[in-house]
């Protein structure tokens, strides 16, 4: 995920990815709205995504805001 090539529709940024404590890659909650149970996201799909992809809202803005706060707090220098 970090530093690797990611597609615009990968599961890590999909609103249907559910991350229970028992799953490393997460589960897809798209199927719940169709009356089916959650499905485990397979390793070969997690970085590519699928046709049900919908972008998560607000995740990237929150992370950017937190990084900005950290840089401000440490005057732009993370290490002494």
Phi and psi in degrees as a GROMACS rama.xvg file:
@    title "Ramachandran Plot"
@    xaxis  label "Phi"
@    yaxis  label "Psi"
@TYPE xy
-84.3541  120.167  UNK-2
79.3979  -5.96095  UNK-3
-92.0039  161.688  UNK-4
-71.8693  125.574  UNK-5
-119.107  143.547  UNK-6
-82.3693  164.828  UNK-7
-70.7727  -16.3813  UNK-8
-116.85  29.7131  UNK-9
-74.3119  155.114  UNK-10
-61.6332  -27.5801  UNK-11
-61.2342  -25.0171  UNK-12
-111.962  14.3297  UNK-13
-92.3484  139.686  UNK-14
-68.2961  -17.8231  UNK-15
-86.9115  -7.46121  UNK-16
-73.2195  124.163  UNK-17
-113.629  130.27  UNK-18
-112.49  83.2982  UNK-19
-74.1694  163.836  UNK-20
-68.4015  -16.0537  UNK-21
-94.0934  2.72108  UNK-22
-129.89  132.283  UNK-23
-79.3524  -41.869  UNK-24
-96.6702  -12.6501  UNK-25
98.0751  176.89  UNK-26
-123.92  151.742  UNK-27
-94.7111  122.887  UNK-28
-95.3103  3.77512  UNK-29
-56.1013  -40.599  UNK-30
-69.7557  -20.7487  UNK-31
-62.0833  -39.8598  UNK-32
-69.5123  -13.3699  UNK-33
-96.7568  5.07912  UNK-34
84.3245  13.5647  UNK-35
-108.814  162.72  UNK-36
-73.2195  165.178  UNK-37
-57.1761  147.465  UNK-38
-119.228  135.653  UNK-39
-62.1658  135.832  UNK-40
-82.4766  120.636  UNK-41
-72.271  150.657  UNK-42
-56.8493  -34.5819  UNK-43
-76.357  -7.58456  UNK-44
-106.104  -30.808  UNK-45
-56.1559  -37.4765  UNK-46
-91.8576  -12.6046  UNK-47
-98.935  -36.0018  UNK-48
84.9501  -173.737  UNK-49
-147.334  -176.706  UNK-50
-71.8288  -11.4029  UNK-51
-92.1202  3.72428  UNK-52
-55.2431  133.949  UNK-53
-139.274  129.292  UNK-54
-63.058  137.626  UNK-55
-65.4179  146.175  UNK-56
-99.4962  132.979  UNK-57
81.5432  -9.3621  UNK-58
-64.379  -50.061  UNK-59
-68.5415  -35.1406  UNK-60
-65.2071  -38.9133  UNK-61
-64.3269  -44.1121  UNK-62
-64.2231  -43.4502  UNK-63
-62.7333  -38.3203  UNK-64
-64.7249  -43.5197  UNK-65
-65.3169  -40.5151  UNK-66
-63.297  -42.8574  UNK-67
-59.7682  -41.7519  UNK-68
-64.279  -40.287  UNK-69
-65.1928  -45.4851  UNK-70
-63.2879  -37.5536  UNK-71
-66.2758  -44.9787  UNK-72
-60.0436  -40.7047  UNK-73
-99.2565  18.0729  UNK-74
55.72  36.6295  UNK-75
77.2423  3.06785  UNK-76
-120.178  111.247  UNK-77
-77.5588  -36.1202  UNK-78
-110.981  146.795  UNK-79
